[in-house]
Amino acid sequence: MTKTDLSLYHLTRKSTLTENAPLLIMMHGYGSDENDLFSFASELPEELFIISVRAPFSMQPYGNAWYTINFDADRGKWNDQKEAAASRDLIAKFIDEVVSTYPVNKDNVTLLGFSQGSILSYGVAFNYPEKVKNIIALSGYIYKDILPDDLKALDYSNLNFYCSHGSVDQVIPVEWARQTGPFLDALNINYQYSEFPVGHGVAPQNFFEFKDWLTKRI
């Protein structure tokens, strides 16, 4: 399988390792593209093989989304659950394609998502815990409609989460993110949760904190 055959368009930064490199897959937020989070790549550990993917649904006039967010006068803002579930499964398939195509370690896979990409990172981790090891969830929340019906049936003992949110986030309320800790506690999952005095974005101190967290785990 060649790069052009993979299910999602993506950018890559090669690792200094020629085999079994730790893999980092980046997933952008609603209305953005693969270039957004890729700006972090040059500042992250050189041994990481980094892939930044483009979400499958194109928006007008530009940008991409992992699923449609509908704005309706009666229902308010609501997610297209079917599209979200399809993207979740597409990412899981993409992980398999990547480990078959590039010189990476299938047992050392990290997902890094921002906003909608963060929501999908949670979705992939809870449905396919065997495919990932670390999850960096920035400015997102756990969208329970795309999680398994029986969370107790799967083994999450290998997972590590770094979760962060802006305390004055105007897009995704910080109260939604604050539900993450109790949710992960109930499943005995290892995690770190941090808040920063910013809106819907990644503060410099947020970047340095998750970089340090990730460096210790790869």
C-alpha positions in Angstrom: 0.0 0.0 0.0 1.4 3.4 -1.0 0.8 6.8 0.5 -1.6 7.7 -2.2 -3.7 4.6 -1.5 -4.4 5.6 2.1 -8.0 6.6 3.1 -7.2 10.1 4.3 -5.1 12.8 2.8 -2.2 13.6 5.1 1.2 15.3 5.6 4.1 13.5 7.1 7.2 14.3 9.0 9.6 11.4 9.1 11.3 10.1 12.2 15.0 10.0 12.9 14.4 6.3 13.4 14.3 4.1 10.4 12.0 1.5 11.9 9.6 1.1 14.8 9.2 4.8 15.2 6.6 6.0 17.7 3.7 7.3 15.7 1.8 10.6 16.2 -1.4 11.2 14.2 -2.8 14.8 14.3 -6.5 15.6 13.7 -7.6 19.1 13.2 -10.8 20.9 14.3 -14.0 21.8 12.5 -13.4 24.1 9.5 -9.6 23.7 9.4 -7.2 21.4 7.6 -4.1 19.2 7.9 -1.7 22.3 8.0 -3.1 23.6 11.3 -1.7 21.2 13.9 1.2 20.3 11.6 2.8 23.6 12.7 3.6 21.8 16.0 5.6 19.1 14.3 9.0 21.0 14.2 8.8 21.5 18.0 8.1 17.8 18.9 10.6 15.0 19.5 12.6 14.0 16.4 12.0 10.3 16.9 8.2 10.7 16.4 6.9 9.8 12.9 4.2 12.5 12.6 1.1 12.4 10.3 -1.4 15.2 10.1 -4.6 14.2 8.4 -7.3 16.1 6.6 -10.9 15.4 7.7 -13.1 13.7 5.0 -15.9 16.3 4.7 -15.1 19.4 2.7 -16.7 22.7 3.7 -17.5 25.8 1.7 -15.8 28.0 0.9 -12.8 26.2 2.5 -11.9 23.9 5.4 -12.9 20.4 6.4 -14.9 18.7 9.1 -15.0 15.2 10.6 -18.8 15.5 10.8 -21.4 18.2 10.1 -22.5 20.5 12.9 -26.1 21.6 12.1 -27.5 24.8 13.3 -31.3 24.6 13.7 -33.7 27.1 15.3 -35.6 24.4 17.1 -32.8 22.0 18.1 -30.0 24.5 18.5 -26.5 23.2 17.5 -26.4 19.5 17.0 -24.0 16.9 15.6 -24.4 14.5 12.7 -23.9 11.3 14.7 -23.8 9.1 11.7 -21.0 11.1 10.1 -19.1 11.2 13.4 -19.3 7.4 13.7 -18.2 7.0 10.1 -15.2 9.2 10.7 -14.3 7.4 13.9 -14.2 4.1 12.0 -12.3 5.7 9.1 -9.6 6.9 11.5 -9.3 3.4 12.9 -8.9 2.0 9.4 -6.4 4.7 8.6 -4.2 3.7 11.6 -4.0 0.2 10.2 -3.1 1.5 6.8 -0.4 3.7 8.3 1.3 0.9 10.3 1.3 -1.2 7.2 2.8 1.6 5.0 5.3 3.5 7.2 8.2 2.3 9.4 6.3 2.8 12.7 5.6 0.9 15.9 2.0 -0.3 15.9 2.1 -0.6 19.7 3.2 3.1 20.2 0.5 5.1 18.5 -0.5 8.5 19.8 -3.6 10.5 18.7 -3.5 14.3 19.0 -6.8 16.1 18.3 -8.0 19.6 18.6 -11.7 20.4 19.1 -13.6 18.1 16.7 -10.4 16.2 16.2 -10.2 15.7 20.0 -13.8 14.4 20.1 -12.9 11.9 17.4 -9.7 10.9 19.3 -11.9 9.9 22.3 -14.2 8.0 20.0 -11.4 6.0 18.4 -9.7 5.3 21.8 -12.9 4.0 23.4 -14.0 1.9 20.4 -10.5 0.6 19.3 -8.3 0.7 22.5 -6.0 -1.9 21.0 -5.0 0.5 18.2 -3.7 3.4 20.3 -1.6 4.0 23.4 -1.7 7.8 24.1 -4.4 10.4 23.5 -3.8 14.1 23.6 -7.3 15.7 23.6 -7.2 19.5 23.3 -10.3 21.6 23.7 -12.7 18.8 23.2 -15.1 16.6 25.1 -16.4 13.0 25.2 -19.2 12.6 22.7 -21.0 9.6 24.3 -23.2 8.9 21.2 -20.2 7.5 19.4 -18.9 5.3 22.3 -19.5 1.6 22.7 -22.8 0.6 24.4 -20.8 -1.4 27.0 -17.7 0.4 28.1 -16.9 -2.3 30.7 -16.5 -4.9 28.0 -13.3 -3.5 26.6 -9.8 -3.3 28.1 -8.6 0.3 28.5 -5.6 -0.5 30.8 -3.1 0.5 28.1 -4.5 4.0 27.5 -3.1 7.3 28.7 -4.9 10.6 28.2 -3.8 14.1 28.3 -6.8 16.4 28.3 -6.8 20.2 28.3 -9.3 23.0 27.9 -9.5 26.8 27.9 -11.3 28.1 31.0 -13.0 30.8 28.9 -13.6 28.6 25.8 -16.4 30.3 23.9 -17.0 27.4 21.5 -17.0 24.3 23.7 -18.0 25.1 27.3 -15.3 24.2 29.8 -18.1 22.5 31.9 -18.3 19.8 29.1 -14.6 19.1 29.4 -14.7 19.0 33.2 -16.9 15.9 32.9 -13.9 14.0 31.4 -12.1 13.4 34.7 -15.0 11.6 36.4 -15.7 9.6 33.3 -12.1 8.4 33.0 -11.9 7.8 36.8 -15.0 5.5 36.6 -13.1 3.3 34.0 -9.8 3.4 36.0 -8.0 5.1 33.0 -4.8 7.0 33.5 -5.1 10.7 32.6 -4.0 14.2 33.2 -6.5 17.1 33.0 -5.4 20.8 32.7 -7.1 24.1 32.2 -5.5 27.3 30.8 -6.9 30.9 30.9 -7.6 31.0 27.2 -10.5 30.6 24.8 -10.8 28.0 22.1 -7.1 27.5 21.4 -3.8 26.1 22.6 -1.8 28.4 24.9 2.0 28.2 24.8 2.1 26.7 28.3 -0.5 24.1 27.1 1.8 23.1 24.3 4.9 22.7 26.5 2.9 20.7 29.0 1.6 18.1 26.6 4.9 18.0 24.8 6.6 17.1 28.1 3.8 14.6 28.9 4.2 12.9 25.5 8.0 12.9 25.6 7.9 10.8 28.8 5.6 8.2 27.1 7.1 7.5 23.8 
